[in-house]
């Protein structure tokens, strides 16, 4: 059984598969109950199970392994994988070396850190890293990790899909770089510093080149690294090496993934790999993804391995109108930095939460899933799906490991299980076709990974990076891009460090502070001159990333003269007056059509304008604004209209989110209500009502995936449905469709060319419409005899 990654999908044995599953830790559930939990996964419509394989659990003492249950049944990994195979499920194994997974020592054996302290990461003063994380590429650590891979892969390798087993993917380590980010402490272990020296030699060749770039006078790379490792002087004229160290770490992490990849391959692993991205953080009941791109920046180079899939960890907490856009941006940015062949996949998709408070609800699982699937996710693995217990003091937070999971530690379903099972039915019915239906988009937003190269920031580097840290959350995440999401103007993201052309990216929104790489400034200018439509906000760059004067973008496109006005003010945007902004540009010289103007008495100051340049145009959107008021959605629509951007779907209810995924054989319309109230809406496509003007009633904090133009047979298609399709069975002469209303009632309309009949429809009619569907039911359509069909 082969597993391929192609065209944004997983294909198994040549068949596209929507992977839908959950995390089940065999080491936390009695062996006698494993089959019960696997059965419940299947009953929820899952085709996948995923599990960590903790090193600390299986190699209790150095060189002494138990992977077959000799010391305890819950260590019998071999038996677990055999059960997964018998159950007909696919499996992802995640054997570390790090697993986190709320396990002591993050899953690394305590004997390793005790016996080989030289592998532990170090602060600049030589003391141990506060988390005691290892130096990933320390030779001793890699040697011990390789021995672990050799042992565990004796069990895993024969159970791969290529050998007739269930294992279809293998995760390399876990949340690489996370422990450095959360402690704002990098690794200055002598081994790491030596690798930094080798990196600089490879990048610059001679020390003179490094000296010239940074205006320093070091005698050798070794001497520079010695000074760097001890700590560069505060203040003065000595430059920052923040971004140089960040670029090294990206390469270092890629090389570490390469080390593990090679070790896995050499010990028999043939299936694709995954590496997961950390970054959501808790704010009490809500979590936010505003720092998630930090993880993407750290792992930026790993997708250069064609067989390594970058998979996100999505934990938005209590999902609502105020934070659902975080999932949209996290999805878009993950896709942007991945290879074009890789599917958008979440290896850890929130189904519950570690603690019992704050409490999450079934609607959270439902809306989280629908939001990400609507915006292009083609595989979902819930974390956790099965709760359990920490045996032998393995747990970091005590004995219990409930996680508010859909299946509790006793094997009983919680309310979120029913939601997962319903989605499983929907995806089982139409998921394969959904895979070939990309999201319909109207524009692109730029993603600059270097804006998030801030996992560790030294005190001396704060002046260089604080501006972007302070502005990216408010003016990008919760600013212009959030407004686009709220206005149903949908986008994909473009990695600004990769090449792009106006033909591929007709319009592009780019967040900028006063600092932007010289290369990127030139790239954006060339993009406009060659025919692209660029929206740059909330200001124009005047320096490069190292803080040196650089105005390539403004000079090339002749964007005038300006200064920045800080603080809360109001401006008029096109014909919309009194628009609240928190920062604006003030142009004293410009050449273009004003879009936003500050007015006070007789004084008028242009804050945004549109200019033609070369074959393209640039909208200098000198406004820092977010979605604090409803009218700002009208503002963003008006601004988008100046560069020819308009969403194709709309509603008479501004609080409804509408996204479409569409392919050759059908369209999928995702309608979501993130509020606590019932919302009613008529949906429009390019101004024309859909569903024959039917008013949809969407319950609080819920959504629906509605099919349109969905071909069943050559002479039979679903014209539209305002109910969800949860089952589909077809023969040459009969079609059975399970449907489920999401509100009080719904409708399904078929186009038949007069050759099919259904209960409630007349034989020979070119359409069949079944209305007032109030409860889940099965509809049966029968092909008419030729004499009836032709009458």
N, C-alpha and C positions, 0 to 999 in steps of 0.2 A: 504494500500500500504506500504509494508515494504522496508526499506533501509538497505542494508548490506554492510559491508566492508570486502572483501575477495580477496585473491590472487592478491593484487595490483589493484583491480577494485572496482567501485561502482556497486552494483546490486540492481535494483529496481523491486520489485515483482518477484524476481528470475531471471531477465533478465539483463545481463551486459549492462551498458549504458555509452557511452562516453559523459560526461557532457560538454557542450559547451555553454557558455553564457556570460552575461555581467552585469555590475553594472548600475542600474537605480535607482536614488534616487527620490522616489515619492514625497518627501518633497521639491524638487527643480523644479518640473514641475507642471503646472496647472492641477488640478484634471480632468478637461474636456479633457485633452490631454493624459492622462495615457494610454487609449486604443490604441491610435495611436502609441505610443512608443513601447508598447508590441507587436503590430502587426509588427512593423519594426524589432524588435528582432527576431520574428519567421520567417519573410521573409529572414533574414540573416542566416537561418539554425540553430538558437539557440534553445536549449531545456531548457534553464536555465536563470533565472533572479536572481540577488542578490541585496540586499539593506541593508544599515545601517538603524538603527532605533534610532535616537539620543534622549537620555534621556532629554537633555536640550530643545529639541523641543516639547516634549510631557508632561513634568512636569514643567510648567513655574514657579509655586510656590509650595512649599512643600505640598504634599498631594492633589494637584489639577492637575488632569490628563485630557488630551484630546487625545484620541486614535480613536475617531469616527467622528471627523470633526466638533464638536460643535462650536469651535471658528474660524476654518478655514478649508476649504475643504482639503487642503494639509496635514492636520493632520489625515485624515481618513485612518489609517493603515488597519482597518477592510475591508473597501471598496477596497483598493488596493489589498490585498491578495485574495479577492473574484474575482477581475478582472484577476489576475494571474491564478487562478484556471480555470475560464471560457476560458482563452486563451490557456489552455493546456500546460502551462510551469511549470517546477519545480522551486522551490524558495529556496534561502538561506537567512535567516534573521540574522542580525548582531546588536543585541540591546545593545552592550557595556557590562559594564558601560562606558568604553572609546570607542569612535568610531574614533577619529581623524577626518578623512573625510573633512579636511579643514573647520571644524566647530569651533566656539568659545569655549574656555575652553575644547577643545578636546571632546566635547559632554557631559561633566559632568555639571550638573546645577550650575549656579553661586551662587544660594542660598545655596548650600551645602558647598561650600568653604567659603562663608561669614558667615554662621551661625555656622559652626563646624570647625573652623580653626585648631583644634587639630588633624584632620585627615591628614593635609598636611605634606608631607615628609619634613625632616629637614636636614640641613647641620650639621657638627660636632659642630658648635658653637651655634646651636639651632635656627638659622634663617631659613626662609622658603626656600625650594628647588627653584632654579631659574625658573622652569617651573610651580611651584605650583602643581605638580603631587601629588596625595594622597599616603599615606602609604597603599598599597593594602589590607593588612590584618588587618587594624585598625578596631576594633569592630564596631565603629560608622559607618564607611564607609560601611562595609559589611552589617550592618543592613539597611542602606538606599538603598544600591544596591539591597538587597533582596526585599524591598518594591517595588522598580521599577520593578524587575522581576515579582513579584506577579501581578502587574497592567498590564504590557505589555503582559504577558503570558496568561492572560484572553482572549486576542485577538489572540495570536499566537497559543496556544495549540490546540484549535479546528480546526485550519487550517493546522495541520500537516498531512503528508502523511498517517500516521497511522489512521487518522480520516477521510480520504478521501479528504484531502486538498493538496495544492501544496508544503508545506514546507518540505524539505527533510533533511536540516541541519541547525544547529544553532551555530553561532560563539560566543565564550566566550571572551569578552573584545577585545582588538585590540592592536597589536604591544607592547605586555607587555615588559617592560624594555627599550623601545626605548628612552624615555625621559631621562632616567639616562645615557644611552650611549652617546647620542648626546651632553650632557652637561658635561660629565665626572664627574658626581656628584651622589653619591649613596644616600641612605636614612638612616639617623641615628635618626629617630623618636624614642622616648622612647619605643613605642610598638614594633617596629622592633628590637631594641636592646634587649628587653626582650625575644623576640623569638629567637634571636641569642644565648642568654644564655641558653635557653631550648634546642636548637640544640646541643650546645657543651656538655651539660650534657648527652644527648642521645648518642652522638658519643663517648665520652670518659669516662663516668661514674663518675670518680673521677678527681679532679683537678690535682692530681699527674701525671696522664697519659698525660694530656696536657702539663704540665711542662716538663715532660721527653722528649716528642716528639720535643719540641721547645727549650729546654734548658733555661727555664725561671723559676721563683719562685713566682708565684702568690698564694695568700692565698685562693682564692675561684673563682668560675666562675663569680660570681657577680662583684668581684673586677676587674677581668681581663676585663670584658665587659665594666665596667666603664672607665677603662684606655683606652681601644680600642675606645670607643665612643668619648672620648675627643680628641683622636689623639695620636697615638704611637710616641715615640721620634724619631726624625730624626737622621740618622747615628748611631754610636755606635754599640753595640753588640746585641741590641734588634732585634729579627728576624722579617721577613715579615710574615704577615698573609693574604697576597693577595689571595692565592688559597683557604685558609680556608673560608674566607668571600665569595669567588666566589662559592664554593660548597654549602654554606649555602643559597646563593641567588638562586641557581638552585632549591633547595628544597623548598624555600620560594615561588618561582613562581609556582612550581607544586602544592603546597598547596593552593595557591590563585586560580589557575584554578580549583582545587578540591572544594574549597568553592563555586565558581560560578556554577560548575557542579551540586553540591548537591542542590543549590538553584534552579537551573533550573529544575532539576528532581522533586523536591518537589512541584513545581508550574506547573507541568503537561507536561514538555517537555520529549518526548520519542525518538526523532530522534537522530542520531549521532551529535557530536560536532566537530567544527574545531577551531584551534588556528593558527593565521598567524604569519609569520616570517618576520621581517624587516631586512634591511641591505644594499640595493643598495644605492650608493651615487653618486651625480652629479659631473661631471668634465666638465662643459660647455655642449657641444653638446653630448659628451659621458657620460654614467654612467658606474659605475664599480661594480662588485660584490665581490671585494676583502675583504670587511668587512662583507659581508652577513653571513659568518659562526659565527660572533659574536652573531647574533640573534639566530642561532641554538644552540650555547653554552648556552645562557641564558635560552632557552626553552627546554633544553636537556632532562629533565625528564618528560615533559608533555606527550609524547607518551606512557608512562607507563600506562596511562588510555587507555584501549582497544577501547573505543568509542570516543576518541579524535584524530582527524586527524590533523597532522602538515602540514600546507599549506603555501607555499612561496609567498612572494611579489617580483615579478620580474620586474625591471625597468631598462633595459640596455640603455635607450636613443636611440641614433642613432646607430643601429647595423651595424657592419662591421667586416672585417677580424681581426681587432686588438682587438676586445672585445667579439666576439661570444663565445669564450671558457669560459667566465664567466658564461654564461647560462648553459653550460655543467657541470661545476664544481658545481654550485649552485644546479642543479638538482641531481647530484650524491650524494652530501653531505646531502641534505635533505632526500633522500631515505635511506641513510646509517643510520641516527639516528632515522628514523621512524620504526614502527613495520613492520614486513615482510608482513602483511596482508594489510597495508595501501597503497592506490594508491599515486603516485606522482601527486600532485595537486597544482596549483597556484590559490589562492583565489583572488589575485590582479595581473593580468597579463597586462603589459603595452599595452594600445592601443593608448594612446596619452600622453599628459603632461600638468601639471597644467597651466603653462604660455604659451603664444603664441610663445615665443622664448626661446630656440632654437626650430625651427620647426622640427617636425617629419613627416615622409612620409608614404604612404601606404605600401611601401616596408619594413618599420621597423616592422609594425604589422605582415606582412606576414612572414618575415624571423625569427623574434622572435618566432612566433608560431611554425613554421616548425622545428626550431632548438630544442626546448624543446620537442615537440612531437616525433621527431626522437630519442631523448635520453631518452624516456620512460614516458613522461608525459601523463597521462590518463584522465585528466580533466582540463579545462581552463575556467577561469572567467575573462573577460576583465574589466579593471578599467581605465577610465570610458567608458561605451558604450553609455550612453545617457547624454548629457550636460544639464545644467539647470541654475537656478537663486537662489540666496540666499535671501529668504524672511525674513522680520522682523530682519534684521541685524544679521542673524545667521552666516554669512560667515566670516572666518578668514581673507580673502583677498579681501573683498568687495562684491559687488552685483553679479558679473559675475562668473560663474563656467562652463567654456567651455571645458577645459581639452583637446582640440584638439580631442574630442571624435568622434567616427564614425557617431553619430547623434548629430547635433548641438542643441542649446537651442530652436531653432524655429522648430525643427523636421525635418530639411533637412539633407540628407546624405552627408558626406564628402567623399573624395576619399578612405580613409581607410575602409569605409563601404563595398565597392565592394570587397576588399580583404578579409574582414571577411566573407562576404557572399559566396565567392568562397570556402574558407576553410570549411565553414559550409556545402556546398554541398559535398565536398570530404569526410568529416567525416560522413555525413549522409549516404553516399553510402557504405563506408567500415570501418567506425569507430568501429563498434561492433567487427569485426574480428581483427582489429588492437589491441584492448584491450588484446587479448589472444596471442599477438605476442611480446615477450620480445626483447629488444635490444640484438643483437649478440655482445659479448664482447670477448676480447683477454687477459685481465689481470685485476688486481684490484689495486686501489690506496688507501693508508691509509689516514684516516681522524681522527686526534686527536682533539676532541672538546676542550681539555684543552689548546691547542695552541691558542685558540681564547677566553679564559676566561679573556678578556681585555676590557670589556665594560666600566669599571671605573678603572683607575690606579692612585693611590696616588703618589705624588712626591717621597716619601721615597722608593717606590717599583719599581721605574723606572729601577734601575740596574738589577733587577730580570727579568723583562719582556721585556725590550727594544730590546733585541737580537732577540727574536722570532717575535716581531712586525716588526722589521726592515727587517727580512729575509723572512717571510712567503709570502709576496706579490711578491717579486722579484724572489725568488728561488723555490716557490711552484706554486702560481697562474700563474705568468708570466714566470715560469721556466720550469722544467721538465714536469709537468703535461700539460702545454700549448703545449709543443712540442709533447706530445703523441696525443693530440687532432688534432693538425695540420697535423700529420703524418697518420691520420686515423687509429690509434691504439686505439681501444675503450675499455672502462673500466666501471666497477661499482666501487663505493667506499665502503671500509670496515671501520666501526666504530672501531677504535683501542681500545676503552674501553670495547668493547663487546668480548665474546669468539669467536675464529675462528680456523679452522684447515686447514692443507694443502689439505685435500680432498675437502673442500668447496672453498678454496682460493689457487689455485695452485701457483700463483705468486703474489707478493705484492710489491708496490713501497711506501717507507715510507720517508717522509721529516723529517729531524732531525736538530736541532741546537746542541749546546754543552750540552743542558739540556733536559732530558727526564725522566719521572717517572720510578722509580726502577721497579715497577710492569710491566710496558710496556717493559722495556729492557729485563726482564726475559721472558715475553710472546713471544717477537720476537725471542729470542735465542731458545726457545723451539720449535717455529714454524719451524725454519730452521732444527734443529736436527731431527724433526719428518718427514721431507721431503719437506718442503716448499722452494720456490725460492724467496729470499728477495733481493730487491734493496734498499739500504739505501743511502740517499743523503742529502745535499752536504757534510755532515760531520758525525762523530760518536759522540754520547753523552759521556760526561765525568762527568756529574753532574746530580743529580735529580732535580725535579722542584723547590725545595726550595734552590737550589744552593749548596747542599752538595756533596762532591765527590761521584761518583757512576759510575762504569764502568762495570756493569754486562754484557751488550751485548758484549762488546769487550773482556772481560775476558772469558766468556763462550765459545765464538766462536774463541778465540785466534786470534784476528784481528790485532795484531802487534803493532808497535809503530809509531807515526806520530806527525807532527805539522801542523798548518794551515798557508797557505800563502795567504795574502789578496792582492787585486788589480788586474788590468787587465793584463792577460797574455795569451799565446796560448799554447796548448798542442796538441799532436798527439793522436787521438782516433782510435784504431785499425789501419786501413789503410788510415784513413782520417787525413791529416796533418793540422796544423795551425788552431785549433779550439779555438775560443775565449771563455775565462772563466773569471769570476770576483772574484773567490776565488777557491783555490784548496787545497787538502790535499797533504802532502809530507811524504811518508812512508820511514822511515829508516829501518824498519823491517816488513816483511809480508811473508805470505806463500800462494801463489796462482799465477794465470796467469794474468799478466798485461793487462789492457784494455786501460788505458790512461797514457801517459808518457810526462813529461816536458823535453825538450832537449835544452841544451845551450852549444855549443862547445862539449867537451867530457863528459859533465855532463848529466846524465839521472836520473830523479826522478819520481818514480811511483806515480800517482795521483788517480788511480782507478784500482781495480783488482777483479778477480773472484776466489772464493775459495769454495771447497766442505767442508761440515761440517755435520757430522752425515749422515742422509739420504737425506739431502738437499744441498742447495748452497746459498751463499751470494755474491752479487756484491756490494762491497764498492765503490760507485760512488762518489768519492771525488771531484766533479766538480759543481760549481755554474754557470749555463748557462741558457739562455733563447732563445727565437726565434727572434733574431735580424737579422739573415741572413738565406737565403733559404737553404744553405748547412747544417744547423743544423738539418733540418728534416732528412737528410740522416744519420747524426750522431746518432739521437735518434733511428732510425730504426736499425742501426748497434748495438747499445748498447742493445736494446731489444732482438736482435737476439742471443746475448751471453747467455741469459737465456731462449731461445726457444720461444720467443714471436714475433708474426708476424701478421699484419693485413691481413684479407682475401680479402679485397677490395682495389683496387688501380686504378690509372688513369694515362694517359699520360700527364695530366695537374696537376701539383702539387698544384694549387690554388683551386681545387675543393674538397669540403667536402662530404664524402660518408658515410652513416650510414645505417645499415640494422636492421629492426625488422622482426622477422620471427616466424611463428607458424605452426601448422599442416596443415592448410587449405590455406596457402599463405605466401608470403614474400612481405615486403614493403621496397623499396629502396629509401632513401631520398638523393637527390643530390642537393647541395646548392652552389651558387656562391655569395660570400660576397663582391666582388669587384664592381667597378663602370663601368667595361667593360664587353662586351660579352665574355664568356669563352666557348671554345669548348673542348670536351673530349670524349675519348673512355674509358669505364669502364671495369675493369678486375676483375675477381674473381679467386683467386689463380693462377693468370697468364693467365687465359683464357678469351678472350673477351666476354662480355655480349651483349645481344641484337643483336647478329650476327654481331658484330663489328660496329654497327651504331654509327656515331659521333653525340653526343648530343650537341646542341647549347643552352646555358643557358643564358638568358638575364641578364643584370646587376642587382645585388642585388635581386636575386630571387632564387627560388628553386622549386623542384617538388617531389612528392611522387609517385613512379612508382611501380606497382604491378607485381609480378612474381609468377608463379605456383599457381595461384589463382583459386581454385575450385569453379565452378558455379553449376554444376550438376555432377553426377557420371561419365558421359561421356562427360563433357565439362569443360574446364578450360582455363583461360588466361595464355598462356605460358609466355608472357611478354607484357608490354605496355610501350612505350616511350611517351605516352600521359597520362594525369591524368583522372581517373575515377571520374565523378561528379554525377553520378546517376546510379541506378541499380534496375531493375524491372524484376521479373521472374515469369513465369507460367510453367506448365508442358511441354508446347510445344513451348514457345517463351521466349527469353531473350532480353530485351532492355538495352543498355548500353549507357549512356551519356559520351562523352569523350571531353577533352579540351586540345589542344596542348599548351605546355608552351614555345616552341620556334617557329620556322617558320613552322615546320611540325613534324609529328611523326608517329609511327607504332603501331599496336596492332596485336598480333598473338595468335590464338586459337588452342588448341589441341582438336579434336572432335571425334576421333575414327570413322570418316566418317559418323556420324549420325546427323550432323547439317549443315545447309547452311546459307550463308549470301550474301548480295549483293556484288558482286565483287569476290566471291569465287565459286569454282566448287563443285557441289554435289558429295558426296562420298569421298572427300579428307580427309585424317587424320588430316590435318592442314588447317586453314584458316588464311591468312595474309592480312590485310588491311593496305596499305601504303599511304604515302602522305596525311595524315590528316592535313589540313591547318587551319581548323576553328572548333569551337565547333559544334558537331553534335551528333545525336542519331543513334547508330548501332543496327540493329535488326537481331537476329539469330533465325532460325526456325528449329525445329526438323523435320528430314526427315521421310517420311513414311517408314515402314520396308522394303518394296520392293525396294525402292531407296537405303536405307542404306545398303542393302545386295548385291546390284548389283556390 
